[in-house]
């Protein structure tokens, strides 16, 4: 049975400050409010019947309209049965196909006085309840295993999501320089996450300084090799759509490069925290240890952690492009052609530059930890 360790006063203060900061950030206006139609409403609905007679199937591609009979499950029209339509455009990545018993997110188009339903458009399968359940299960397991540390980890998880949604993305859309903005957000997240989990102490300071050194190196490498690779940021999915949506002023290339050190920052934090914690435990058991010995211990831990973490990045990035690579292999495309394609080169840049930060954060954290832990207080 896991024991729930009571929090220290400093931990409680830090948690309260993080909660207050999260609430403040959450309340900030982004300038990009959700667009709800003047006379429309989003509801949850149940598919009762389907009519596929207007659908034209060409191989595995379907186009046309799927007619649905649905029952509204919430809102002022709860219980009402109406007809709805689902347009299929022949692109499997965007099309949805419904069967009786499916639950959907549906937009109701209402009359001017909003007393009648004019038409209904089925948007997608309804997944909000399942997503909420999955999040609850994650929180339950995390807190059951890690106790108070799990509570702090969950708070840092939510804080990171809030900062990305309310600060980073709106800032990019508003035209702020992607690199400085992303660095500032990552520095904020790194400080809050590390000090929230490790506490405001030497261990937290070592982990923070080590992580920031790795992130700074990753940023420098991304800028340097991003220019040498001559890759445009439009290679990322939906990037070009932004330009056509009224955001032609966006620097997609800098946004792409910023994404490199943002996506690797979590792994960098993991390594710096692992090494800082390992050195702290060694120092606690032998407070007379020499800085050189403690640094060596950090190096040894770093070697083991980096060995697996680098492969983790490769698997994470390549997994998202497995279908693309399969297409090239099936067509017999020469390997040199594949490796030289801009979007494949972009992922190689992403993986290798991110891995540079992972490799170099280990020795930097070990050096910083040995210096801070063994520093003698002046009397």
C-alpha angles and dihedrals in degrees: 000000000000117000119224106226114215113244123247121240093252090052092052092050092050092048091050091048090050091049090049091048091047091052091048094050091044091055094051115110113240098193089236106092121181111272110234117174116251092243103023140096136198116226142167113249140181121228109232102172138000133208114201097173093109094053118104114206118204106180106304093339119096126195134175133050129318110206116214137191107212139180118217111233103190144018130048092315095052113154095019117131117215142159119257136178135226116201117213115201098184098256112116093202090063105026122094125201120200135204131192110283095032118129116223144191103236133186115217117206107212137198120259093267088043091231097115137045112236098181142339130223119197108221104184146311112305109249104155095101092049092047090050091049092049090050091049091050091050092050091047094052093042095052093040091056103033101029114194091000087056090053090053091045090052091049091051089049091054092043091054091050092049093049093050093047099041104029114020103041097040089045091055092047090050090058102254114157104274099217100051092039093050092046091051092049092046091049090051092048093045093052095046096043096045098042091043092055100033099030129233097298141098093288091055092046093051092048092047096049091044093049093048091050090054092046091049091052091048090050092050092048092047092053093045100046095032088066093044092049090054093218123159119219091233089084089083116091115269092004093115090047088065091059091053091047095066099278100105090139092069118114098224093181093058090045089053092049092047088053089061096064093034092057094046095044093085093056090044089054090050093055095045091049092048093052095041091051094046092050091046092054091048091050092048090056094045114024091174092062115130120244091242092056093046090049090052090052089052091051092052093050090046093054092056095045095045091049092066100028094060091056089047090061092049092051093045094052099038092049091066092053100042093110091051092050091047090056091053093047092047090052092049093241111177113253093237089057091050094049092048097052111112097237093045090047088050091057091046089052090047093051100042097042090047089050091053089062091048093051097046098042089067099063092037092053091046091052093046092046094050090050097047099039096048096042109120119228114243112241 
